[in-house]
Amino acid sequence: MGAGRTSASACSRLRIAYNDCFNRWYTEKYLKGEWDKEECKYELEAYRACVIKNMEDKNLSRLLQAEALTQSGQDDLGQPLHTEDSSE
């Protein structure tokens, strides 16, 4: 449990900082009609960078690439994915 817990908590402080910032922005600004896309940007980028680095350290970055390709509708070679809905 020790090694898994260490890796899982590597970014926990950054996640908490982002969640706190987001919740504060949502309740204090967004719900009152204020919209600032830059709010919490630093916290999100720091958390995201930490997660990506930890995935790369564990050789899991391939999962991110596969997910990005799936979302883009392409396979590993950049070719369109064929799905049941693609015949429409």
C-alpha positions as CSV (number, residue, x, y, z in Angstrom):
1,M,0.0,0.0,0.0
2,G,2.9,2.4,0.6
3,A,4.2,2.8,-2.9
4,G,0.8,3.1,-4.5
5,R,-0.3,5.6,-1.9
6,T,2.8,7.7,-2.4
7,S,2.3,8.0,-6.1
8,A,-1.4,8.7,-5.7
9,S,-0.8,11.5,-3.3
10,A,2.1,13.0,-5.3
11,C,-0.2,15.7,-6.7
12,S,-2.8,15.8,-3.9
13,R,-1.8,19.2,-2.6
14,L,-2.1,20.7,-6.1
15,R,-5.4,18.9,-6.6
16,I,-6.7,20.4,-3.3
17,A,-5.5,23.9,-4.3
18,Y,-7.2,23.7,-7.6
19,N,-10.5,22.3,-6.1
20,D,-10.5,25.0,-3.5
21,C,-9.9,27.7,-6.1
22,F,-12.5,26.3,-8.4
23,N,-15.1,26.0,-5.6
24,R,-14.4,29.6,-4.5
25,W,-14.7,30.9,-8.0
26,Y,-17.9,29.0,-8.7
27,T,-19.7,30.1,-5.5
28,E,-18.3,33.7,-5.3
29,K,-18.2,34.7,-8.9
30,Y,-19.8,32.3,-11.5
31,L,-23.1,32.0,-9.6
32,K,-23.2,35.8,-9.5
33,G,-22.8,36.1,-13.2
34,E,-19.0,36.8,-13.3
35,W,-17.1,34.9,-15.9
36,D,-13.3,35.0,-15.9
37,K,-11.6,32.2,-17.8
38,E,-8.3,33.0,-16.3
39,E,-9.5,32.2,-12.7
40,C,-7.7,29.2,-11.3
41,K,-5.6,28.8,-14.5
42,Y,-2.3,28.6,-12.5
43,E,-3.7,26.0,-10.1
44,L,-5.1,23.9,-12.9
45,E,-1.9,24.0,-15.0
46,A,0.2,23.1,-12.0
47,Y,-2.0,20.1,-11.1
48,R,-2.2,19.0,-14.7
49,A,1.6,19.1,-15.1
50,C,2.1,17.1,-12.0
51,V,-0.4,14.4,-13.1
52,I,1.2,14.2,-16.6
53,K,4.7,14.0,-15.1
54,N,3.7,11.2,-12.7
55,M,2.1,9.3,-15.6
56,E,5.2,9.7,-17.6
57,D,7.4,8.5,-14.7
58,K,5.3,5.3,-14.6
59,N,5.3,4.9,-18.4
60,L,1.6,5.5,-18.5
61,S,1.7,8.5,-20.8
62,R,0.6,6.1,-23.7
63,L,-2.8,6.1,-22.0
64,L,-3.1,9.8,-22.4
65,Q,-2.1,9.6,-26.1
66,A,-4.6,6.8,-26.7
67,E,-7.4,8.8,-25.0
68,A,-6.5,11.9,-27.1
69,L,-6.7,9.8,-30.3
70,T,-10.0,8.3,-29.3
71,Q,-11.4,11.7,-28.6
72,S,-10.1,13.1,-31.9
73,G,-11.7,10.1,-33.8
74,Q,-8.3,8.9,-35.1
75,D,-6.3,5.7,-34.7
76,D,-2.5,5.5,-33.8
77,L,-1.6,6.3,-37.5
78,G,-3.9,9.3,-37.6
79,Q,-6.6,7.5,-39.7
80,P,-10.3,8.0,-38.9
81,L,-11.7,5.5,-36.5
82,H,-14.6,3.5,-37.9
83,T,-17.6,3.3,-35.6
84,E,-21.1,2.0,-36.0
85,D,-22.3,5.6,-36.3
86,S,-19.8,6.6,-39.1
87,S,-22.0,5.0,-41.8
88,E,-24.6,7.8,-41.5
